[in-house]
Structure formats: structure tokens, C-alpha cells
Amino acid sequence: MSCYKFLHSVHIDKIVIDGTVTISSLSYYRQLEEPQWIADRLEGSIEVNLTEGLVVSGNEVSSFTPEGFPLPVRADTGGKIILGNKVILNYKHPDVFVYCASQGDLAPLTEAMCGDTKNPYDACVRIVDMELLAHRMFYRGRILEMGGTKVGDVFSYFRCAPVEYCNLSLDQKTMTTRPPPPSPFVKHHDPFPRQREVRIAFFEPRQVLPSQTLTIKIPRPKEIFIEEIRGISGSTSTGLGTP
């Protein structure tokens, strides 16, 4: 299945000729003050809405907490905590950096990414091999903001996989099991499924990073990226997209 990176025309040469691509943290996408399209308030997280409230005298919150996560609220012995019906429990995956693309047929993806959005893209490059791109970014890529440090010296490991879509905003009244743990490869079921996203994620940075977005330069980019579309009529090139 083909993979594509949608972007603004101004960035095409940066990818295809210069071999520079941008990765961003999960928290970067959560904090964007934009419509839920590129921005995603639930990026790498899951929330539980306590619509009926809860009286906590022990570990009652455990049924609303993903496995492996500490309890966000716990009463001491003999104590009691009353949570109102507007409390939202939010659990976040440890921050990772991701490179996002889309996979599937070009026509419907172009409609989704370059059509009915507030800031539509107007260009697209095809990624010849997503796994090869992931491998080259990790083993051969260098981070420009860090003086050309190798990606593999900064992050511990990487993973490439399609994104799954499900409900990440759960309701106390309808839950029958504990919520699943948050993942960088799971997004909310609305409005993101049309993007048919596939990701490369870089995990466990070994040092403090200078920014929530990093630019990686890879060698021989024309082996991986092929220009498909440049300057779709009617699209607005705002510069918000990153390569």
C-alpha cells in the first residue's frame, strides 16, 4: 500500500532535494491551538469522564485507570475523597517524537488532506518505502538543531506502524472494562480516520531535547521521496505544514 506525505508546496524541495524532514512530539500536537486536524488534544492520551462522580475511600479509581499507570486519586486509610461529575481523568503516553504520513489510494487521501480543511495542503510526495525511511532516519539521519548529532545517538529505538482509530474519550457510565493504555499509534475516532495515518515514532530520548520539533537530514532522499503533486489549485499555502 502506497504512503504519501502531504504538505505545502514551499516544503517539497526541502524533502526531495535537501533531504530534511521534521519530527514533532506528542505534546506539540496536543498544545496546538488549531482545529482538530493537525492539532489533536488527545494525541497519545486517553481520558475518562466521571459523569456520575465518584467517592474514593481506597482504590476505586483503579477501574478507570489503564494498566501500568499510577492511580491519579487515592484516599489514605480512613479518608474519603469526593470527585464531582465534571472531573476528567487524563492519561498520557510518555512523550515520543513522530513523523506522520498517510497510506492508501491517492485520490481519497488528496480529498481528505487537500480539500475540506481550514488549512489544506496543496502538495504531496510519495514515500517509496516507509520502513526504509524509518531505518534511514534512525541510523543515517542527523538532527540539525543538535549540531548534526545522529538520531540513533539521541533516541533509544524507533517503530513504524499504521495508526488505529478508536474512542479515546470514555464515559464512566458506559465503561465495562479498564481503559486501554494510551499509544502514539492510536488516535481518536473523530475526525482523524480519513487521514489513514502511518507513523514513525522515536522513543526514549537519552538527553534533554532543545525543541518539540526537530529537523532530521537524511542522505540520498531521491531514493525515498518522489514528487506527486505541487500547487493544487484552490489550496492555500499557509506554511503551517512541516515536511
C-alpha atoms as one frame of an Amber mdcrd trajectory, in Angstrom:
protein
   0.000   0.000   0.000   1.432   3.360  -1.039   2.388   6.008   1.522   2.225
   9.751   0.970   3.371  12.875   2.779   1.006  15.816   2.267   2.451  19.272
   2.784   2.658  22.763   1.329   4.454  23.314  -1.970   7.052  25.534  -0.334
   8.381  22.477   1.512   8.676  19.962  -1.353  12.268  20.788  -2.299  13.283
  20.618   1.349  12.321  16.947   1.319  13.126  15.751  -2.188  16.324  17.759
  -2.749  17.658  18.727   0.692  16.569  15.513   2.436  15.228  17.278   5.522
  12.148  16.043   7.383  10.539  17.213  10.612   9.504  15.168  13.625   7.387
  16.547  16.455   6.499  15.429  19.964   3.080  14.183  21.026   2.809  17.124
  23.409   3.462  19.507  20.494   0.293  18.315  18.738  -1.729  18.441  21.973
  -0.772  22.062  22.574  -1.501  23.399  19.087  -4.302  25.957  19.145  -5.711
  24.908  15.799  -8.808  22.974  14.630  -8.674  19.261  15.403  -6.968  18.163
  12.200  -3.241  18.692  12.612  -3.765  19.632  16.252  -5.049  16.797  18.440
  -5.899  17.439  22.077  -5.935  13.663  22.744  -2.661  12.930  20.935  -1.020
   9.988  22.697  -3.526  10.110  25.548  -6.845   8.747  26.757  -9.418  10.356
  29.051 -12.234   9.150  31.302 -15.154  11.487  32.024 -16.545  10.910  35.514
 -20.044  11.983  34.556 -21.599  10.427  37.677 -18.959  11.495  40.168 -17.111
   9.102  42.457 -16.488   8.638  46.165 -12.940   7.441  46.726 -12.123   5.745
  50.011  -9.441   3.436  48.621  -8.522   2.349  45.115 -11.912   2.873  43.433
 -10.228   4.821  40.629  -8.329   1.695  39.549 -11.229   0.601  37.321 -10.830
   3.891  35.396  -7.014   3.730  35.164  -5.068   1.935  32.390  -2.901  -0.951
  33.484   0.601   0.176  34.396  -0.435   3.731  35.326  -0.427   5.032  38.929
  -3.783   5.914  40.432  -4.444   9.641  39.925  -6.523   9.769  43.116  -6.238
   7.580  46.207  -7.583   8.114  49.712  -5.471   7.389  52.773  -6.736   4.853
  55.293  -9.908   6.197  56.863 -10.043   9.097  54.421 -12.539   9.932  51.719
 -12.286  11.976  48.516 -15.392  13.065  46.618 -14.948  13.615  42.903 -17.657
  15.664  41.177 -19.402  14.804  37.937 -17.216  17.147  35.880 -13.886  15.516
  36.693 -11.874  14.187  33.741  -9.072  11.690  34.305  -6.413  12.019  31.593
  -3.554   9.579  30.985  -0.659  10.376  28.656   1.890   8.162  26.955   5.488
   9.199  27.700   6.429  11.802  25.113   7.781  10.444  21.839   8.588  12.163
  18.551   6.677  11.147  15.421   6.860  11.524  11.660   3.400  11.291  10.098
   2.295  10.218   6.624  -0.837   8.749   5.016  -1.325   5.389   3.324  -3.863
   4.206   0.779  -5.217   5.422  -2.548  -4.010   8.860  -3.608  -7.385  10.273
  -4.762  -9.360   9.940  -1.485  -6.318  10.911   0.561  -5.870  14.036  -1.556
  -9.516  14.930  -0.983  -9.089  14.465   2.777  -5.774  16.297   3.120  -6.104
  18.998   0.448  -9.845  19.577   0.420 -12.320  20.356   3.170  -9.981  21.551
   5.893  -9.264  25.011   7.272  -5.615  24.967   6.199  -5.474  22.437   3.346
  -2.203  21.196   1.943  -1.518  21.778  -1.742   1.271  19.279  -2.410   2.233
  15.651  -1.926   5.270  13.398  -2.190   5.148   9.618  -2.373   7.240   7.672
   0.107   8.729   4.723  -1.782   9.272   2.613   1.343   8.141   3.749   4.793
  10.256   1.162   6.618  13.322   2.219   4.637  12.634   5.841   5.556  12.375
   4.894   9.242  15.623   2.931   9.061  17.465   5.740   7.282  16.182   8.407
   9.667  17.297   6.428  12.718  20.632   5.044  11.510  21.774   7.682   9.000
  19.804  10.786   9.922  21.308  13.748  11.761  19.442  16.346  13.828  20.228
  19.842  12.590  19.137  21.618  15.796  21.658  19.494  17.701  24.699  20.202
  15.564  24.262  17.170  13.343  24.001  14.606  16.142  22.941  11.173  14.889
  19.295  10.298  15.521  20.325   6.898  16.884  22.514   8.606  19.488  19.573
  10.697  20.721  16.697   8.170  20.742  16.774   4.635  22.094  14.667   2.928
  19.409  12.025   3.504  16.748   8.887   1.834  15.443   6.938   2.209  12.197
   3.240   1.234  12.110  -0.223   2.290  10.900  -2.409   4.306  13.242  -5.559
   2.729  14.668  -8.684   4.769  15.419 -10.990   4.323  18.410 -12.795   6.301
  21.105 -10.217   7.949  23.380 -12.762   9.973  25.368 -14.539   7.416  27.556
 -17.614   7.874  29.736 -17.844   6.474  33.244 -21.447   5.352  32.643 -20.687
   3.165  29.635 -17.320   1.657  30.591 -17.291  -2.086  31.184 -13.528  -2.632
  31.360 -10.451  -0.641  32.317  -9.336   1.818  29.637  -6.528   0.655  27.357
  -3.145   2.327  27.789  -2.543   5.362  25.554  -0.371   4.844  22.490   1.327
   7.031  19.853  -0.261   4.682  17.295  -3.887   5.174  18.396  -5.926   8.303
  17.597  -9.467   9.426  18.376 -12.203   8.144  16.052 -13.294  11.672  15.106
 -12.241  13.460  12.896  -8.992  11.693  12.015  -9.714   8.340  10.243  -9.841
   9.849   6.729  -6.154  10.672   7.058  -5.275   6.930   7.073  -2.164   7.770
   9.036   1.025   5.747   9.304   3.803   6.835  11.640   7.437   6.520  12.521
   7.880   7.043  16.267  11.148   7.668  18.086  11.169   6.579  21.722  13.039
   7.353  24.952  15.374  10.277  24.244  18.689   9.837  26.001  19.084  13.559
  26.701  17.110  16.767  27.051  15.945  17.913  23.620  16.143  21.557  22.511
  12.686  21.760  20.940   9.356  20.000  20.479  10.102  19.834  16.763  13.369
  18.554  15.281  14.726  18.601  11.734  16.392  15.408  10.502  18.618  15.399
   7.429  18.950  12.075   5.604  21.242  11.080   2.723  20.017  10.229  -0.807
  16.421  11.487  -0.357  15.502  10.833  -4.010  15.707   7.101  -3.290  12.778
   7.514  -0.900  10.705  10.555  -1.932   9.026  11.161  -5.303   7.056  14.326
  -6.014   3.406  13.586  -6.865   1.532  16.896  -6.587   2.645  20.513  -6.402
   0.342  23.512  -6.159  -3.210  22.155  -6.242  -5.486  24.932  -7.493  -7.622
  26.443  -4.765  -5.442  25.352  -1.847  -3.878  27.925   0.454  -0.192  27.518
   1.172  -0.010  28.868   4.719   3.287  27.321   5.702   1.728  25.527   8.697
   2.598  22.084   7.366   6.015  20.574   8.028   7.888  18.198   5.738
